[in-house]
Amino acid sequence: MTAAQPKMSIKNLDIFYGLRKAVDDVSLDVLAGKVTAIIGPSGCGKSTFIRCLNRMHELTPHARVKGQVLLDGVNIYGAGIDPVTIRRRVGMVFQRPNPFPHMSIFQNILSGFALSGRKIPKNKEEIVEIALRGAALFDEVKDRLHAPSAALSGGQQQRLCIARALAMQPEVLLLDEPCSALDPISTARIEDLIGELRSNYAIVIVTHNMQQAARVSQITAYFLSGKLIEIDTTKRLFTTPKDQRTEDYITGKFG
């Protein structure tokens, strides 16, 4: 599909919850400067898969993996690899906006430093502004940085969560259905933002919305029952899928 060196390479990944296998032998690459969309019906393993790309699944009891997730060629599940460091390099934004409501906008942006055990830098004002500008939020909140984050709209809260991730200077950005709780106007803002951010990051987005995948991604992977059925350029997958199961899903025969 492309000669670009992958930022992440997932090789023969199996994900278990106890004895149940939720993701089965998935291999794919995540490219810098591209948005990779993960689509498929509910319960097909999309969110489980993306949470394994920065070891967030380890917070779930009895979760385990087999296979490799390589970040710049290094297995993030290798011996001696610190998961906190991985979560800084591979940032994540969840389905529902989850800013810390008792914290101000300013404090929310810097909260990742404390959570990862890092000292807040002296240029914290600059870090906050850069992160908020990166999330296309600074102009809307610059006069109320010390107001509670709970006062923001849902769309603004989600962009705040993106800014919070950007403040840690990640290399990869994972978005797990970031627009599912938002109205159409806020969704459009987030989609525009994804387009702006992709030049600086490798981005993976899980979405139940195939139109959204078509709008924001360059590569799309279709999951079904924990398996990767097909991955291709977004244009090709949506117009001439190779697998009948992919075609059946994108044409609405099931979902």
C-alpha positions as CSV (number, residue, x, y, z in Angstrom):
1,M,0.0,0.0,0.0
2,T,2.9,2.4,0.8
3,A,6.6,2.3,1.1
4,A,6.5,4.5,4.2
5,Q,8.2,3.1,7.3
6,P,5.5,2.1,9.8
7,K,5.4,4.0,13.1
8,M,3.8,1.0,14.7
9,S,3.7,-2.6,13.5
10,I,1.2,-5.1,15.1
11,K,2.2,-8.7,14.5
12,N,0.1,-11.7,15.2
13,L,-1.7,-10.0,18.1
14,D,-4.1,-12.1,20.2
15,I,-5.9,-10.4,23.1
16,F,-7.6,-12.4,25.9
17,Y,-9.9,-11.6,28.8
18,G,-9.4,-14.6,31.0
19,L,-10.0,-17.6,28.7
20,R,-12.0,-15.6,26.1
21,K,-10.1,-14.5,23.0
22,A,-11.4,-11.0,22.0
23,V,-8.9,-10.3,19.2
24,D,-7.5,-13.1,17.0
25,D,-4.1,-13.0,15.2
26,V,-4.2,-9.4,14.0
27,S,-1.3,-8.0,12.0
28,L,-1.3,-4.4,10.5
29,D,0.9,-1.3,10.3
30,V,0.2,2.2,11.5
31,L,1.8,4.9,9.4
32,A,3.1,8.3,10.5
33,G,1.2,11.1,8.8
34,K,-1.8,8.9,8.1
35,V,-5.1,8.3,9.8
36,T,-6.0,4.6,10.1
37,A,-9.7,3.9,10.8
38,I,-10.9,0.8,12.5
39,I,-14.4,-0.1,11.5
40,G,-16.7,-3.0,12.2
41,P,-19.9,-4.0,14.0
42,S,-20.4,-3.6,17.8
43,G,-18.4,-6.2,19.8
44,C,-16.0,-7.0,17.0
45,G,-12.9,-6.1,19.1
46,K,-12.2,-2.6,17.8
47,S,-11.9,-0.9,21.2
48,T,-10.1,-3.8,22.7
49,F,-7.5,-3.7,19.9
50,I,-6.9,0.0,20.1
51,R,-6.5,-0.1,23.9
52,C,-3.6,-2.6,23.5
53,L,-1.6,-0.2,21.4
54,N,-0.7,1.7,24.5
55,R,-1.2,-1.0,27.1
56,M,-4.4,0.5,28.5
57,H,-6.0,-2.9,28.4
58,E,-3.8,-3.9,31.3
59,L,-6.1,-1.9,33.6
60,T,-8.8,-4.5,33.0
61,P,-8.5,-7.6,35.2
62,H,-7.4,-10.9,33.6
63,A,-6.4,-9.2,30.3
64,R,-3.4,-10.5,28.5
65,V,-1.8,-10.5,25.0
66,K,0.2,-12.6,22.7
67,G,2.1,-11.3,19.8
68,Q,4.0,-8.1,19.3
69,V,3.2,-4.4,19.1
70,L,6.3,-2.6,17.8
71,L,6.7,1.1,18.3
72,D,9.7,2.3,16.2
73,G,10.7,-1.3,16.0
74,V,10.7,-1.9,19.7
75,N,8.1,-4.3,21.3
76,I,6.1,-2.3,23.8
77,Y,5.4,-5.6,25.6
78,G,9.1,-6.4,25.9
79,A,10.8,-7.0,29.2
80,G,11.6,-3.8,31.1
81,I,9.3,-1.6,29.0
82,D,7.5,0.9,31.2
83,P,3.8,1.1,30.4
84,V,3.6,4.7,31.7
85,T,6.3,5.8,29.2
86,I,4.4,4.0,26.4
87,R,1.1,5.8,27.3
88,R,3.0,9.1,27.1
89,R,4.3,8.3,23.6
90,V,1.0,6.8,22.5
91,G,-1.8,9.1,23.7
92,M,-5.4,8.2,23.9
93,V,-8.8,10.0,23.8
94,F,-11.8,8.0,24.8
95,Q,-15.4,7.8,23.6
96,R,-16.9,10.2,26.1
97,P,-15.1,13.4,27.1
98,N,-13.5,12.8,30.4
99,P,-11.8,16.0,31.7
100,F,-11.2,16.1,35.4
101,P,-14.2,18.2,36.4
102,H,-12.7,19.5,39.7
103,M,-9.7,20.9,37.8
104,S,-9.5,24.0,35.7
105,I,-8.9,24.0,32.0
106,F,-5.2,24.9,32.7
107,Q,-4.8,22.1,35.3
108,N,-6.4,19.6,33.0
109,I,-3.8,20.2,30.3
110,L,-1.0,19.7,32.8
111,S,-2.5,16.7,34.6
112,G,-0.7,14.1,32.5
113,F,2.6,15.2,34.0
114,A,1.5,14.3,37.5
115,L,-0.1,11.1,36.3
116,S,3.1,9.9,34.7
117,G,5.3,11.0,37.6
118,R,6.9,13.8,35.7
119,K,7.7,17.2,37.1
120,I,5.7,20.0,35.5
121,P,8.1,22.1,33.4
122,K,8.7,25.7,34.1
123,N,7.3,26.8,30.8
124,K,3.9,25.4,31.7
125,E,2.0,28.4,30.3
126,E,3.6,27.8,26.9
127,I,2.8,24.1,27.1
128,V,-0.8,24.8,27.8
129,E,-1.2,27.3,25.0
130,I,0.6,25.1,22.4
131,A,-1.6,22.1,23.4
132,L,-4.8,24.1,23.3
133,R,-3.9,25.6,19.9
134,G,-3.1,22.2,18.7
135,A,-6.6,21.1,19.6
136,A,-8.1,24.3,18.0
137,L,-9.4,25.4,21.4
138,F,-7.2,28.2,22.6
139,D,-9.1,31.1,21.1
140,E,-12.3,29.9,22.7
141,V,-10.9,29.5,26.3
142,K,-7.9,31.8,26.5
143,D,-9.8,34.2,28.8
144,R,-11.0,31.5,31.2
145,L,-8.1,29.1,31.5
146,H,-8.6,28.9,35.3
147,A,-12.3,28.2,35.1
148,P,-13.6,24.7,35.8
149,S,-13.4,22.4,32.8
150,A,-17.0,21.2,33.5
151,A,-18.3,24.5,32.2
152,L,-17.2,23.7,28.7
153,S,-19.6,22.2,26.1
154,G,-19.3,18.5,25.2
155,G,-17.4,19.2,22.0
156,Q,-15.0,21.6,23.8
157,Q,-14.4,19.0,26.6
158,Q,-13.5,16.5,23.9
159,R,-11.0,18.9,22.3
160,L,-9.7,19.6,25.8
161,C,-9.0,15.9,26.2
162,I,-7.2,15.9,22.9
163,A,-5.2,18.9,24.1
164,R,-4.4,17.1,27.3
165,A,-3.0,14.2,25.2
166,L,-1.0,16.6,23.0
167,A,0.6,18.3,26.0
168,M,2.6,15.1,26.6
169,Q,4.0,15.3,23.1
170,P,2.9,11.9,21.9
171,E,4.0,10.3,18.7
172,V,0.8,8.3,18.1
173,L,-2.7,9.4,18.9
174,L,-5.4,6.9,19.5
175,L,-9.1,8.0,19.3
176,D,-11.7,5.6,20.5
177,E,-15.0,6.7,18.9
178,P,-14.2,10.3,19.9
179,C,-17.4,11.8,18.3
180,S,-20.0,9.2,19.4
181,A,-21.3,11.4,22.3
182,L,-21.2,14.7,20.3
183,D,-23.6,16.7,18.2
184,P,-23.0,17.1,14.4
185,I,-21.4,20.5,14.7
186,S,-18.9,19.4,17.4
187,T,-18.3,16.2,15.3
188,A,-17.4,18.3,12.3
189,R,-14.9,20.3,14.5
190,I,-13.2,17.1,15.7
191,E,-13.0,15.7,12.2
192,D,-11.4,18.9,10.9
193,L,-9.0,18.8,13.8
194,I,-8.0,15.2,13.0
195,G,-7.2,16.4,9.4
196,E,-5.0,19.1,10.8
197,L,-3.2,16.8,13.3
198,R,-2.4,14.0,11.0
199,S,0.7,15.7,9.5
200,N,2.4,15.5,12.9
201,Y,1.2,12.2,14.3
202,A,0.3,8.7,13.4
203,I,-3.5,8.5,14.2
204,V,-5.7,5.5,14.8
205,I,-9.5,6.1,15.1
206,V,-12.1,3.6,16.0
207,T,-15.4,4.6,14.6
208,H,-18.9,3.0,14.2
209,N,-19.6,5.6,11.5
210,M,-18.4,4.5,8.1
211,Q,-19.0,7.9,6.6
212,Q,-16.7,9.4,9.2
213,A,-14.1,6.8,8.4
214,A,-14.4,7.7,4.7
215,R,-14.0,11.4,5.5
216,V,-11.1,11.4,7.9
217,S,-8.9,8.4,7.1
218,Q,-6.5,7.3,4.5
219,I,-6.4,3.7,5.5
220,T,-9.3,1.6,6.8
221,A,-9.2,-1.8,8.6
222,Y,-12.4,-3.9,8.8
223,F,-12.8,-6.1,11.9
224,L,-15.3,-8.9,12.4
225,S,-15.6,-11.2,15.4
226,G,-12.2,-10.3,16.6
227,K,-10.5,-10.8,13.3
228,L,-9.0,-8.4,10.8
229,I,-10.9,-9.2,7.7
230,E,-9.4,-6.6,5.3
231,I,-7.2,-3.5,5.4
232,D,-6.6,-1.2,2.4
233,T,-6.6,2.4,1.4
234,T,-9.9,3.9,2.5
235,K,-10.9,4.7,-1.1
236,R,-10.2,1.2,-2.3
237,L,-11.8,-0.5,0.6
238,F,-15.0,1.5,0.3
239,T,-15.3,1.2,-3.5
240,T,-13.8,-2.2,-4.4
241,P,-13.4,-4.4,-1.2
242,K,-11.7,-7.7,-1.8
243,D,-13.6,-9.7,0.8
244,Q,-17.3,-10.3,0.5
245,R,-17.8,-9.9,4.2
246,T,-16.4,-6.3,3.9
247,E,-18.7,-5.6,1.0
248,D,-21.7,-6.9,3.0
249,Y,-20.9,-4.6,5.9
250,I,-20.2,-1.4,4.0
251,T,-23.3,-1.9,1.9
252,G,-25.5,-2.3,5.0
253,K,-26.4,-6.0,4.6
254,F,-25.6,-6.4,8.3
255,G,-24.1,-4.3,11.1
